[in-house]
Amino acid sequence: MTLLRGDALSTAFDHGSAAYDRLVAASPGYHAHLRRSARRLGLAEGRRGLRVLDLGCGTGASTAALLATAPHARITGVDASEGMLDRAKAKSTLAGVDFVHAPVEELADRLRPGSFDAVFAGYLFRNLDDPDTTLDLVRRLLVPGGHLAVHEYTLSGSTVHRTVWNAVCSMIIQPAGRLAGDADLYRHLRDSVARFDTAPAFAQRLRRAGFADVRVSPLPGWQTGITHTFTARTSEGTGEAA
């Protein structure tokens, strides 16, 4: 398995951005699952001025989910793919969102510690070279008691769920990617999930990074045991978990 990394992955997403929304919309529950994970972030819907960081926002599907949950939040969407961000910026429903074109690794120099009340990361961590460094950054960017939600393909560890994932990729996801001219990107999707943490392992990664109240919640439908929401928070005292 050869995974795309860094500039190669950003370039693949740039190329794939034209068909991306159409392909993910064909996945049953895709947008509903993002909204469910956004609700699990625990934002106060009516509160104004909540500062929310949407890491790996892509074409803005996760951003829209956050706005549906907390319409008065101040959202900053970050993505390393300029092509994906261009799609997000073009959506009138996302007017007022601040979008930043940058790899996650550069955010330490661009965002102040304690800048956000909550962070949402959808389909991001399995694409990073160093997930632990990014978790440390996220912890520092959150206020004391800040909330994190990670929405990610993380297999349960069951051979049944791994078999389902491989079958869906072989019969649906990869053929659709080839038709769209993005075979490398959707091969990466399959392999990155297979190589990444299981759900229990990623929960442990969050705890090692110093997050508290780590919870793992399944998502319904065919993605049960394949995609999970991870929620956690920083400690109340310092902006960093004890």
N, C-alpha and C positions, 0 to 999 in steps of 0.2 A: 504494500500500500504506500503510495507516494502522495502526501498531502500538499496542498497549495499553502504557501505561507507568505506573509509580508506583502510586498508589492505585487507578486504574482497573484495572490488571492484578491487583492483590491482590483487589479486589472480584470480578473475573471468576473468579479461582481459588476464592474463598469460595463463590460460587454453584455452580461446577463440581465442588466437592469431593465432593458426594453421589454422583456417577456416575463420578468419576475412576478409582477403583480398578478398577471393572468394565470401563471402556473400555480402560485400559492393559493389563489382563490379557488382552484379546483380541488384543493385538499380539504376534505370534510372537517369542519370545525376549526379551521386555521384561525380565523379572526375571532371567533367565539372563545377559543382557548386563550388567546392573548388578552382579551377582556377579562376573562376569569383570573388570569395571573395578575393583571393590573389591580383588580379588586382585592386580591390577596395581599397586595402591598399595604393595604390598610390606610389609604389616604382619606382625610376628612373631606367629603365631597363638597360641602358648602364653604369650606375655608378658602379665603382669598390669599394669594401671595405664597402658597406652598412652592418651594423650589425643587423641581424634579429633574434629575439627569437621566436621559434615555440613551444608554450606551449601546452602540451598534444598532442605531435606529433604522438603518436601511432605507426603504422607500416610505417609511412613516407608518407602517401598520401598527407597530407597538406604540408610536406616538398617539395615533388615533385612539387606541385602546386606553391610554392614560387619560386623554382628554374626555373620553366618555365616562370615566370614573371620577375625575376631578376637573371639571370644566374651567375652574378658576385658577388652576395651577399655572405657574410660570415654568415652562418646560424648555430644556436645552437638549437638542438631539445631536448626537455625535456619531459620525461614521467615517471609516477610512476610504470608502468608495465615493468618489465624486459623482459618478453616474447614478448611484442609488440615491444620493442626497438631492441631485437635480430632480429626480422623480418626486421626492418628498416635498421639496420646495414648490413644485408646480401645483400641488393640491390645495385648493382654496379652503378646504376643511382644516388645514394645518396653518392657516394664516396666524401670525403672532407668535409662532414657535421660533426660537433661536436655533439655527442649525450651524454646526461647526464641522468643517472638513478636517479631520485629523485622526491619525492612529491613536488608539487608547494610550499607547506608550508615551505620547507627547503631552498628555493632559496634565501631568504633574507640573509642567512649566507654564501652563495656560490657565489653570483654575486654582483658586485659593482653597486651602484646607477649610472645612466647615462650610462650604458653599451651598450644600444641598440638604434638604430635609429627607429626601428619598432618592434612591437609585433603582432603576429598572434596567435589566440587561436581558434582551431576548436573542437567543441563538448566537451568543457571542463567545462564551468561554472556551468552547471546543475549538475555536478558530485562532486562539492566541498561542504564541510561543511560550509565554510564561504566565499562566493563570494566577499563580500565587502573588506575583508582583502587582498584577492588576487588582486583586482583592485587597492588598495592602493599600493601594491608591484609593480604592473605593471607600475603605474604612476611614481614611484621612479626609476625604472630601465630604463625608457625612457629618452632620451636627451630632452632638450627644443625644443618644436615643433615636438616631436616624434609622430609617428602614431600608432594607434591600430586598428586592425580589429578582430572582433569576429564573427565566423561562427557557428551558434547554432540553434538547434531545439527550437524555441520559438513561440508558437501558437499565432495567431493574436488576439485572444479573441472571434472570431466568433464561434458559435456553429457548423457551417458547417465545418470549418477546424478541430475542435476537433473531430467531427464525422469521418471525412476522416482519421485522424491519428489513431483513435482507430480501424477503420475497416481494414486499411492496416496492423496494428500490429497483429490483430486477425487472419487475413486470410493469411498473407505472412511472416511478420518478425518473430513472435514468433514460428510458425511451423518450419521455417527454422532453428531457433536457437535450437529448440528441436532436430531436426534431426542431428545437429552438436554436440549435447551433451552439449549445453550451454544455457539451458532453463532459469537459474537464471539471466544470463547476459542480455538476450533479454527481459525478464520480467522487469528488471531494466530499460532498454532503454525506454520501454513504459511508465512506471510509473514515471520515472524521468522527462520526458517531460510534463506529465500531472500535476506534482507537481511544476514545475519551473515557473519562470516569464513568463507572456505574453510578446510579443515584445514591446508594449508601456511601460510596467513595467520595462523591462531590460534597455531600453533607459533612463528611469528616474534614474535607479540605477547608470548608467554611469555618468549622470550629477551630482548626489549626491556625487559621488566619486571624482568630480573635473575635469572631462574631458570636453573639449570644442568641438564645432562643431560636436555634436553627430548626426549621420544620420542612419536611418534604411532603408535598401534596400531589397526588396523581391527577392526570387529566383524563376526561372520558373518551369513549369511542375507540377507534382502532389504535389510537396512540396511548392507550392505557399500558403502563409498563414501559413506554418508549419515551414519552415526554413528561416532564415533571415541573412543578413550581417549587422553588426553594425560597423560603423567606427567613430573614434574620434581622438583627438590629445591632447597633453599637450600644455601648453602655451609656448610662445617663451621666456619668461623671466627667469624662474627658473627651468625648467624641470618638473614642476608641474603646473597643470591648476589652474587658479585663482578661 
